[in-house]
Every structure is written in C-alpha cells, then in structure tokens.
C-alpha cells in the first residue's frame, strides 16, 4: 500500500496519443553515483535502475513539461497493477448503465473466485466491509483496489466480460492488453501439469481463463488447488520460492507506456465513467490516485498526483527479477517513493535522470 500523502488537483487534456512519450531531457551536468542496495529506500531503487537496468521499466511525468522514461516499451509482469483495466471497465459500465454500483451480490457468488488460505486480501476486505450475506458491486470493487482482492478482480472480469475489459484498455491506447485470471494462474502454478509444456503467452492466458472458470464452477477442484498449493509451501519452502520466481514470468504483462496511457486517459476524463474509476483510485486522498501490485520478485505501481496549481504528475514503475525478499510495506514504499518523489520534486527528478 502507498503510504504517501502528496499534493493537489488537475485535469489537463489528453494528447491524441495518450501514451506518447518525448525524448528524455539531458542529464544534469553533475551526477553523484548511487551506491545503496537497500530496496526499502528510494536510493536503493535509483541504484537498481543504474546497475540492473533491464529489471526496471518506468515513466515519470512531472506534469509541467518534463518526462523521463526507461524501458517504457518493454513488457513486464503487471501483478495487481493491471486491475486498473478492470476498474476502467467498471467505470464505463456504470456510465453506460450496464451495471449499478448499488446492485447486491451474494457473498457466495463473489467467493466462487476465492482461494481460501491463498488470497489473504479477501479476508482483509471482508473485515473492513463487515460480515454480511451480500455486498454491493461498488464494495467489491473497493476490495479489488484497496486490499487488492484477486477474487474481486476475477468477479469483475466475469461479470463485465473480456470484451468490456479490452475496450476499457483500448480507450487509453492499450490495444493488446494481456488479461489476467488471478485464480486461474494460481491454479496453473499449483498444478503445472494442467498447462502445455513450454507454453507461453497468449496460450497461457487462455489456459488461465479456463482454469479460473473451472475453479468458479467446481468447488471440488477449487479445494484440490488449495490443497496442492499449500502442500508445495510446506513441503519445500525454498523450492516454492524458486518455482514462484519462474511462474511470475508467465503471468499477465504490459509496458510502463501502456499503463501510463490508461492513467492519463482516466485523469483527463476522456474515457466513459472516468470519474467512477478515479474515485476508487483516490481512496486514500483526493490528491493521490494509485494501484500497486506485487509477486515474490515483482513490484509494480501506476499512480498520479494532483497539485493545487491544476497540474497532474504521473509515476509508473514495473520491476521484475528482484531479489527474493519478504515484501514489506517499507520495501514497497521505497519503490513508490522513488518515482513519486521524482514526479513531484525537481531534485528527485534530476537524480532519476542521472541513472536512466
């Protein structure tokens, strides 16, 4: 979760190509070397960009005419940052009358997509929302964004349909979006024999979607996936981590440029129901909108910061092949602070320019 409270308010018009990027500005005349390897800090992330450049892709737009990008057209695992696509599709569905935020959804319907003991975000969401036999659609969407509930994301995809999600991504210039099935890809990890040997995206995307639907329809299969997953965790924790590292490379991917385009379109209000989506993204503060994501060796973020002068800064970063460390709030905040500080501080922007 992002623990930064930054500044203020905007609505600049979107360019004709929402993801168009200019050349990087010249590097500052003087650049001090970045030596920290502590990924809980911005300094450590600056050094990561400098020393392992292919493991980090980013775009930082200060909203005042300066943009810096690095590996911006390279695909990275998106993790939960891709849920902004689901959110954009939800906003459009509300705006077009295809779904009502106050429609009630039985808990049992939501939990068809839940893997007990694996998706820890779901119990956290229910704790925040309070025990109930049913919830509103809008509450489920808050769980998808605030707690990053995978079951909520898969429910939204099933309810709206793949066409709606693809159209939502395309509205921000993301025309070849790789849609994830969070439960389905977890099933494939737990039971690798269910996927063709040597298969890659987009074939695996089809496999994941089929497995996700099977999980929703077959409680017995869902229980077996949970059993096999738990067995892998307890039998050999080190091998489990190694297998997870390999698996993350087979999950839904996208580029920093594509993610930026969707955020720009939402803030500009150039997509249907943008206000609905932006309200969800700014749940911590009206000044800051974001959705982050993580796997065992992946950290991702899409965000924007509104200023009181009417400008909006954007910060997008996708990191992969990171050292396998227990993910902590501090480690995640180190990455997020690095790019958001660069988006809102001239000094931090120049430091980033020194390493890209």
C-alpha positions as a Markdown table, in Angstrom:
| # | Residue | x | y | z |
|---|---|---|---|---|
| 1 | Unk | 0.0 | 0.0 | 0.0 |
| 2 | Unk | 1.1 | 3.5 | -0.7 |
| 3 | Unk | 1.7 | 5.5 | 2.4 |
| 4 | Unk | 2.5 | 8.8 | 0.8 |
| 5 | Unk | 0.3 | 11.8 | 1.2 |
| 6 | Unk | 1.2 | 14.2 | -1.6 |
| 7 | Unk | -0.3 | 17.3 | -3.2 |
| 8 | Unk | -3.3 | 18.5 | -5.1 |
| 9 | Unk | -5.7 | 19.0 | -8.3 |
| 10 | Unk | -5.8 | 18.7 | -12.1 |
| 11 | Unk | -7.4 | 18.0 | -15.4 |
| 12 | Unk | -5.0 | 18.6 | -18.4 |
| 13 | Unk | -6.4 | 17.5 | -21.8 |
| 14 | Unk | -5.1 | 14.1 | -23.0 |
| 15 | Unk | -2.8 | 14.1 | -26.1 |
| 16 | Unk | -4.0 | 12.5 | -29.2 |
| 17 | Unk | -1.8 | 9.5 | -28.3 |
| 18 | Unk | -2.4 | 9.1 | -24.6 |
| 19 | Unk | 0.9 | 7.2 | -24.2 |
| 20 | Unk | 3.1 | 9.4 | -26.4 |
| 21 | Unk | 6.5 | 10.0 | -24.8 |
| 22 | Unk | 9.1 | 12.6 | -25.6 |
| 23 | Unk | 12.8 | 12.1 | -25.5 |
| 24 | Unk | 14.4 | 12.2 | -22.1 |
| 25 | Unk | 15.7 | 15.6 | -21.0 |
| 26 | Unk | 19.5 | 16.0 | -20.9 |
| 27 | Unk | 21.2 | 14.6 | -17.9 |
| 28 | Unk | 22.3 | 17.1 | -15.2 |
| 29 | Unk | 25.9 | 18.3 | -15.5 |
| 30 | Unk | 26.8 | 16.8 | -12.2 |
| 31 | Unk | 25.6 | 13.3 | -11.2 |
| 32 | Unk | 26.6 | 11.7 | -7.9 |
| 33 | Unk | 26.9 | 7.9 | -8.0 |
| 34 | Unk | 24.1 | 5.9 | -6.4 |
| 35 | Unk | 25.5 | 3.1 | -4.2 |
| 36 | Unk | 22.8 | 2.0 | -1.9 |
| 37 | Unk | 21.4 | -1.5 | -2.4 |
| 38 | Unk | 18.6 | -1.1 | 0.2 |
| 39 | Unk | 15.4 | -1.5 | -1.8 |
| 40 | Unk | 13.4 | -0.1 | 1.2 |
| 41 | Unk | 14.7 | 3.3 | 0.2 |
| 42 | Unk | 14.5 | 5.5 | -2.9 |
| 43 | Unk | 18.3 | 5.5 | -3.1 |
| 44 | Unk | 18.3 | 1.7 | -3.4 |
| 45 | Unk | 15.9 | 1.8 | -6.3 |
| 46 | Unk | 17.9 | 4.5 | -8.1 |
| 47 | Unk | 20.9 | 2.2 | -7.8 |
| 48 | Unk | 18.7 | -0.7 | -9.1 |
| 49 | Unk | 17.9 | 1.3 | -12.2 |
| 50 | Unk | 21.5 | 2.1 | -12.7 |
| 51 | Unk | 23.0 | -1.4 | -12.1 |
| 52 | Unk | 20.2 | -3.7 | -13.3 |
| 53 | Unk | 18.6 | -1.6 | -16.0 |
| 54 | Unk | 16.6 | -4.3 | -17.7 |
| 55 | Unk | 14.8 | -5.3 | -14.4 |
| 56 | Unk | 13.0 | -1.9 | -14.1 |
| 57 | Unk | 10.8 | 0.0 | -16.5 |
| 58 | Unk | 9.3 | 3.4 | -15.7 |
| 59 | Unk | 7.8 | 6.6 | -16.8 |
| 60 | Unk | 7.7 | 9.8 | -14.7 |
| 61 | Unk | 5.8 | 12.8 | -16.0 |
| 62 | Unk | 6.1 | 15.8 | -13.7 |
| 63 | Unk | 3.0 | 17.4 | -15.4 |
| 64 | Unk | 5.0 | 20.6 | -16.1 |
| 65 | Unk | 6.7 | 19.6 | -19.4 |
| 66 | Unk | 9.4 | 17.1 | -18.2 |
| 67 | Unk | 9.1 | 13.4 | -18.8 |
| 68 | Unk | 11.7 | 10.7 | -18.1 |
| 69 | Unk | 11.3 | 7.1 | -19.3 |
| 70 | Unk | 13.3 | 3.9 | -19.1 |
| 71 | Unk | 12.4 | 0.6 | -20.8 |
| 72 | Unk | 9.0 | 2.2 | -21.3 |
| 73 | Unk | 8.0 | -0.1 | -24.2 |
| 74 | Unk | 9.3 | -3.3 | -22.6 |
| 75 | Unk | 6.8 | -5.8 | -21.2 |
| 76 | Unk | 7.0 | -6.6 | -17.5 |
| 77 | Unk | 4.7 | -8.7 | -15.3 |
| 78 | Unk | 2.0 | -6.4 | -14.2 |
| 79 | Unk | 0.8 | -8.2 | -11.0 |
| 80 | Unk | -2.2 | -6.3 | -9.5 |
| 81 | Unk | -1.4 | -3.0 | -11.2 |
| 82 | Unk | -3.3 | -4.4 | -14.2 |
| 83 | Unk | -6.5 | -4.2 | -12.1 |
| 84 | Unk | -6.8 | -0.6 | -13.3 |
| 85 | Unk | -8.1 | -2.1 | -16.5 |
| 86 | Unk | -10.9 | -3.9 | -14.6 |
| 87 | Unk | -11.6 | -0.6 | -12.8 |
| 88 | Unk | -11.8 | 1.3 | -16.1 |
| 89 | Unk | -14.2 | -1.2 | -17.5 |
| 90 | Unk | -16.3 | -0.9 | -14.3 |
| 91 | Unk | -16.4 | 2.9 | -14.6 |
| 92 | Unk | -17.6 | 2.6 | -18.3 |
| 93 | Unk | -20.2 | 0.0 | -17.4 |
| 94 | Unk | -21.6 | 2.3 | -14.7 |
| 95 | Unk | -21.6 | 5.3 | -17.1 |
| 96 | Unk | -23.4 | 3.3 | -19.8 |
| 97 | Unk | -26.0 | 1.8 | -17.4 |
| 98 | Unk | -24.7 | -1.8 | -17.8 |
| 99 | Unk | -24.2 | -2.2 | -14.1 |
| 100 | Unk | -25.3 | -0.3 | -11.0 |
| 101 | Unk | -22.9 | 0.3 | -8.1 |
| 102 | Unk | -25.6 | -0.5 | -5.6 |
| 103 | Unk | -26.6 | -3.8 | -7.1 |
| 104 | Unk | -26.3 | -6.6 | -4.4 |
| 105 | Unk | -24.0 | -9.6 | -5.0 |
| 106 | Unk | -24.3 | -12.6 | -2.7 |
| 107 | Unk | -21.1 | -13.4 | -0.9 |
| 108 | Unk | -21.2 | -16.9 | -2.2 |
| 109 | Unk | -21.1 | -15.5 | -5.8 |
| 110 | Unk | -18.1 | -13.4 | -5.0 |
| 111 | Unk | -16.3 | -16.3 | -3.2 |
| 112 | Unk | -16.7 | -18.6 | -6.2 |
| 113 | Unk | -13.4 | -16.9 | -7.3 |
| 114 | Unk | -11.7 | -17.0 | -3.8 |
| 115 | Unk | -9.0 | -19.5 | -2.9 |
| 116 | Unk | -9.1 | -19.9 | 0.9 |
| 117 | Unk | -5.7 | -19.5 | 2.6 |
| 118 | Unk | -4.0 | -18.2 | -0.6 |
| 119 | Unk | -5.7 | -14.9 | -1.3 |
| 120 | Unk | -5.1 | -13.1 | 2.1 |
| 121 | Unk | -6.5 | -9.9 | 0.7 |
| 122 | Unk | -10.1 | -11.3 | 0.6 |
| 123 | Unk | -10.4 | -11.8 | 4.4 |
| 124 | Unk | -8.9 | -8.4 | 4.9 |
| 125 | Unk | -11.6 | -6.9 | 2.7 |
| 126 | Unk | -14.4 | -8.7 | 4.5 |
| 127 | Unk | -13.0 | -7.4 | 7.8 |
| 128 | Unk | -13.1 | -3.8 | 6.5 |
| 129 | Unk | -16.6 | -4.2 | 5.0 |
| 130 | Unk | -18.1 | -6.2 | 7.8 |
| 131 | Unk | -19.7 | -9.6 | 7.7 |
| 132 | Unk | -22.8 | -9.7 | 5.5 |
| 133 | Unk | -24.7 | -12.2 | 3.3 |
| 134 | Unk | -24.2 | -9.9 | 0.3 |
| 135 | Unk | -22.3 | -6.8 | -0.8 |
| 136 | Unk | -22.8 | -4.0 | -3.4 |
| 137 | Unk | -20.9 | -4.1 | -6.6 |
| 138 | Unk | -19.1 | -0.9 | -5.5 |
| 139 | Unk | -18.0 | -2.6 | -2.3 |
| 140 | Unk | -16.5 | -5.5 | -4.3 |
| 141 | Unk | -14.6 | -3.0 | -6.5 |
| 142 | Unk | -13.3 | -1.2 | -3.4 |
| 143 | Unk | -11.9 | -4.6 | -2.3 |
| 144 | Unk | -10.2 | -5.1 | -5.7 |
| 145 | Unk | -8.5 | -1.7 | -5.4 |
| 146 | Unk | -7.9 | -1.2 | -1.6 |
| 147 | Unk | -7.0 | -4.7 | -0.5 |
| 148 | Unk | -6.2 | -5.9 | -4.0 |
| 149 | Unk | -8.6 | -8.8 | -3.6 |
| 150 | Unk | -8.0 | -11.2 | -6.6 |
| 151 | Unk | -11.4 | -12.8 | -6.2 |
| 152 | Unk | -12.9 | -9.4 | -6.7 |
| 153 | Unk | -10.9 | -8.8 | -9.9 |
| 154 | Unk | -11.9 | -12.1 | -11.3 |
| 155 | Unk | -15.6 | -11.5 | -10.4 |
| 156 | Unk | -15.4 | -8.1 | -12.2 |
| 157 | Unk | -14.0 | -9.8 | -15.3 |
| 158 | Unk | -16.6 | -12.5 | -15.3 |
| 159 | Unk | -19.5 | -10.0 | -14.7 |
| 160 | Unk | -18.4 | -7.5 | -17.3 |
| 161 | Unk | -16.8 | -9.8 | -19.9 |
| 162 | Unk | -13.5 | -9.8 | -21.7 |
| 163 | Unk | -14.8 | -7.5 | -24.4 |
| 164 | Unk | -15.5 | -4.8 | -21.9 |
| 165 | Unk | -12.1 | -5.0 | -20.3 |
| 166 | Unk | -10.3 | -5.0 | -23.7 |
| 167 | Unk | -12.4 | -1.9 | -24.8 |
| 168 | Unk | -11.5 | -0.2 | -21.5 |
| 169 | Unk | -7.8 | -0.7 | -22.0 |
| 170 | Unk | -8.0 | 0.4 | -25.6 |
| 171 | Unk | -9.7 | 3.6 | -24.5 |
| 172 | Unk | -6.3 | 4.6 | -23.1 |
| 173 | Unk | -4.3 | 3.4 | -26.1 |
| 174 | Unk | -3.6 | -0.1 | -24.6 |
| 175 | Unk | -4.8 | -2.1 | -27.6 |
| 176 | Unk | -3.3 | -5.5 | -26.9 |
| 177 | Unk | -4.0 | -5.9 | -23.2 |
| 178 | Unk | -3.0 | -9.2 | -21.6 |
| 179 | Unk | -6.0 | -10.1 | -19.4 |
| 180 | Unk | -5.2 | -12.0 | -16.2 |
| 181 | Unk | -7.1 | -14.7 | -14.5 |
| 182 | Unk | -5.7 | -14.4 | -11.0 |
| 183 | Unk | -7.3 | -17.6 | -9.7 |
| 184 | Unk | -6.6 | -19.4 | -12.9 |
| 185 | Unk | -2.9 | -18.6 | -12.9 |
| 186 | Unk | -2.7 | -19.7 | -9.3 |
| 187 | Unk | -4.3 | -23.0 | -10.2 |
| 188 | Unk | -1.7 | -23.4 | -13.0 |
| 189 | Unk | 1.1 | -22.8 | -10.5 |
| 190 | Unk | -0.3 | -25.3 | -8.1 |
| 191 | Unk | -1.0 | -27.9 | -10.8 |
| 192 | Unk | 1.6 | -27.3 | -13.6 |
| 193 | Unk | 0.5 | -30.5 | -15.3 |
| 194 | Unk | -2.6 | -28.7 | -16.5 |
| 195 | Unk | -0.6 | -26.4 | -18.8 |
| 196 | Unk | 1.1 | -27.4 | -22.0 |
| 197 | Unk | 4.8 | -27.9 | -21.6 |
| 198 | Unk | 6.7 | -25.0 | -22.9 |
| 199 | Unk | 3.6 | -22.9 | -23.5 |
| 200 | Unk | 3.9 | -19.1 | -23.4 |
| 201 | Unk | 1.6 | -16.1 | -23.5 |
| 202 | Unk | -1.0 | -15.8 | -25.0 |
| 203 | Unk | -1.6 | -19.6 | -24.9 |
| 204 | Unk | -1.2 | -19.5 | -21.1 |
| 205 | Unk | -3.7 | -16.6 | -20.8 |
| 206 | Unk | -6.3 | -19.0 | -22.4 |
| 207 | Unk | -5.3 | -21.8 | -20.0 |
| 208 | Unk | -5.6 | -19.5 | -17.0 |
| 209 | Unk | -9.0 | -18.2 | -18.1 |
| 210 | Unk | -10.3 | -21.8 | -18.5 |
| 211 | Unk | -8.9 | -22.8 | -15.1 |
| 212 | Unk | -10.3 | -19.8 | -13.5 |
| 213 | Unk | -13.8 | -20.6 | -14.8 |
| 214 | Unk | -13.4 | -24.2 | -13.6 |
| 215 | Unk | -12.5 | -23.0 | -10.2 |
| 216 | Unk | -15.6 | -20.9 | -10.0 |
| 217 | Unk | -17.8 | -23.7 | -11.2 |
| 218 | Unk | -16.3 | -26.7 | -9.3 |
| 219 | Unk | -15.8 | -26.4 | -5.5 |
| 220 | Unk | -14.0 | -29.8 | -5.5 |
| 221 | Unk | -11.4 | -28.6 | -8.0 |
| 222 | Unk | -11.0 | -25.4 | -6.0 |
| 223 | Unk | -10.3 | -27.4 | -2.8 |
| 224 | Unk | -7.8 | -29.5 | -4.7 |
| 225 | Unk | -5.9 | -26.4 | -5.9 |
| 226 | Unk | -5.8 | -25.0 | -2.4 |
| 227 | Unk | -4.5 | -28.4 | -1.1 |
| 228 | Unk | -1.8 | -28.7 | -3.7 |
| 229 | Unk | -0.7 | -25.1 | -3.3 |
| 230 | Unk | -0.5 | -25.5 | 0.5 |
| 231 | Unk | 1.4 | -28.7 | 0.1 |
| 232 | Unk | 4.0 | -27.0 | -2.0 |
| 233 | Unk | 4.5 | -24.2 | 0.5 |
| 234 | Unk | 5.0 | -26.6 | 3.4 |
| 235 | Unk | 7.0 | -29.4 | 1.7 |
| 236 | Unk | 9.9 | -27.3 | 0.4 |
| 237 | Unk | 9.7 | -23.6 | 1.1 |
| 238 | Unk | 12.8 | -22.8 | -0.9 |
| 239 | Unk | 11.7 | -24.7 | -3.9 |
| 240 | Unk | 8.3 | -23.0 | -3.6 |
| 241 | Unk | 10.0 | -19.6 | -3.9 |
| 242 | Unk | 12.1 | -20.7 | -6.9 |
| 243 | Unk | 9.0 | -22.0 | -8.6 |
| 244 | Unk | 7.2 | -18.8 | -7.9 |
| 245 | Unk | 10.1 | -16.8 | -9.5 |
| 246 | Unk | 9.7 | -18.8 | -12.7 |
| 247 | Unk | 5.9 | -18.6 | -12.6 |
| 248 | Unk | 5.8 | -14.8 | -12.3 |
| 249 | Unk | 7.5 | -14.5 | -15.8 |
| 250 | Unk | 4.5 | -16.4 | -17.2 |
| 251 | Unk | 1.8 | -14.1 | -15.8 |
| 252 | Unk | 0.0 | -11.2 | -17.5 |
| 253 | Unk | 2.3 | -8.5 | -18.7 |
| 254 | Unk | 2.3 | -5.0 | -20.0 |
| 255 | Unk | 4.5 | -2.0 | -20.5 |
| 256 | Unk | 5.0 | 1.2 | -18.5 |
| 257 | Unk | 3.9 | 3.2 | -21.5 |
| 258 | Unk | 0.6 | 1.3 | -21.8 |
| 259 | Unk | -0.1 | 1.7 | -18.1 |
| 260 | Unk | 0.7 | 5.4 | -18.2 |
| 261 | Unk | -1.7 | 5.9 | -21.2 |
| 262 | Unk | -4.6 | 4.5 | -19.2 |
| 263 | Unk | -3.9 | 6.7 | -16.2 |
| 264 | Unk | -3.6 | 9.8 | -18.4 |
| 265 | Unk | -7.0 | 9.0 | -20.0 |
| 266 | Unk | -8.7 | 8.5 | -16.7 |
| 267 | Unk | -7.4 | 11.7 | -15.2 |
| 268 | Unk | -8.2 | 13.6 | -18.4 |
| 269 | Unk | -11.8 | 12.2 | -18.2 |
| 270 | Unk | -11.5 | 11.1 | -21.8 |
| 271 | Unk | -12.9 | 7.6 | -21.1 |
| 272 | Unk | -16.5 | 6.8 | -20.1 |
| 273 | Unk | -17.0 | 6.7 | -16.3 |
| 274 | Unk | -13.5 | 8.1 | -15.6 |
| 275 | Unk | -14.9 | 9.8 | -12.5 |
| 276 | Unk | -16.1 | 6.5 | -11.1 |
| 277 | Unk | -12.6 | 5.0 | -11.6 |
| 278 | Unk | -10.7 | 8.0 | -10.3 |
| 279 | Unk | -12.9 | 8.0 | -7.1 |
| 280 | Unk | -11.8 | 4.4 | -6.4 |
| 281 | Unk | -8.1 | 5.1 | -7.1 |
| 282 | Unk | -8.0 | 8.2 | -4.8 |
| 283 | Unk | -9.4 | 6.2 | -1.8 |
| 284 | Unk | -6.5 | 7.4 | 0.4 |
| 285 | Unk | -6.6 | 11.0 | -0.6 |
| 286 | Unk | -8.2 | 13.1 | -3.4 |
| 287 | Unk | -4.7 | 14.3 | -4.3 |
| 288 | Unk | -3.2 | 10.8 | -4.9 |
| 289 | Unk | -4.5 | 8.0 | -7.1 |
| 290 | Unk | -2.7 | 4.7 | -7.4 |
| 291 | Unk | -2.9 | 0.9 | -7.8 |
| 292 | Unk | 0.2 | -1.2 | -6.9 |
| 293 | Unk | 1.0 | -4.9 | -7.2 |
| 294 | Unk | 3.5 | -7.5 | -6.2 |
| 295 | Unk | 4.6 | -11.1 | -6.7 |
| 296 | Unk | 7.5 | -12.7 | -4.9 |
| 297 | Unk | 10.1 | -11.0 | -7.2 |
| 298 | Unk | 7.9 | -8.3 | -8.8 |
| 299 | Unk | 6.8 | -4.9 | -7.6 |
| 300 | Unk | 4.6 | -2.6 | -9.7 |
| 301 | Unk | 2.9 | 0.8 | -9.5 |
| 302 | Unk | 0.7 | 3.1 | -11.5 |
| 303 | Unk | -0.1 | 6.5 | -9.9 |
| 304 | Unk | -0.9 | 10.2 | -10.3 |
| 305 | Unk | -0.5 | 13.2 | -8.0 |
| 306 | Unk | -2.8 | 16.2 | -8.3 |
| 307 | Unk | -1.3 | 19.6 | -7.4 |
| 308 | Unk | -3.1 | 22.7 | -6.2 |
| 309 | Unk | -1.9 | 24.6 | -9.3 |
| 310 | Unk | -4.1 | 22.4 | -11.5 |
| 311 | Unk | -1.3 | 20.2 | -12.9 |
| 312 | Unk | -1.0 | 16.4 | -12.5 |
| 313 | Unk | 2.1 | 14.4 | -12.2 |
| 314 | Unk | 2.3 | 10.7 | -13.2 |
| 315 | Unk | 4.6 | 7.9 | -11.9 |
| 316 | Unk | 4.6 | 4.4 | -13.3 |
| 317 | Unk | 7.2 | 1.7 | -12.4 |
| 318 | Unk | 7.4 | -2.0 | -13.1 |
| 319 | Unk | 10.1 | -4.1 | -11.5 |
| 320 | Unk | 10.9 | -7.8 | -12.1 |
| 321 | Unk | 13.6 | -10.3 | -11.2 |
| 322 | Unk | 14.1 | -8.5 | -7.9 |
| 323 | Unk | 15.9 | -10.2 | -5.0 |
| 324 | Unk | 13.6 | -12.6 | -3.3 |
| 325 | Unk | 13.0 | -10.9 | 0.0 |
| 326 | Unk | 9.9 | -10.8 | 2.2 |
| 327 | Unk | 7.8 | -8.0 | 0.8 |
| 328 | Unk | 7.3 | -5.3 | 3.4 |
| 329 | Unk | 5.5 | -2.0 | 3.5 |
| 330 | Unk | 8.9 | -0.4 | 3.7 |
| 331 | Unk | 10.3 | -2.2 | 0.7 |
| 332 | Unk | 7.2 | -1.4 | -1.4 |
| 333 | Unk | 7.3 | 2.2 | -0.3 |
| 334 | Unk | 10.9 | 2.5 | -1.3 |
| 335 | Unk | 10.0 | 1.9 | -4.9 |
| 336 | Unk | 6.9 | 4.1 | -4.8 |
| 337 | Unk | 8.7 | 6.9 | -3.1 |
| 338 | Unk | 11.5 | 7.0 | -5.7 |
| 339 | Unk | 9.1 | 7.6 | -8.6 |
| 340 | Unk | 6.6 | 9.8 | -6.9 |
| 341 | Unk | 9.3 | 12.0 | -5.4 |
| 342 | Unk | 10.7 | 12.2 | -8.9 |
| 343 | Unk | 7.3 | 13.3 | -10.3 |
| 344 | Unk | 6.9 | 16.0 | -7.7 |
| 345 | Unk | 10.4 | 17.2 | -6.9 |
| 346 | Unk | 12.9 | 18.8 | -9.4 |
| 347 | Unk | 15.8 | 17.5 | -7.4 |
| 348 | Unk | 14.5 | 13.9 | -7.3 |
| 349 | Unk | 13.6 | 14.1 | -11.0 |
| 350 | Unk | 17.2 | 15.1 | -11.8 |
| 351 | Unk | 18.5 | 12.3 | -9.7 |
| 352 | Unk | 16.4 | 9.8 | -11.7 |
| 353 | Unk | 17.7 | 11.4 | -14.9 |
| 354 | Unk | 21.2 | 10.6 | -13.7 |
| 355 | Unk | 20.6 | 6.8 | -13.7 |
| 356 | Unk | 18.4 | 6.1 | -16.7 |
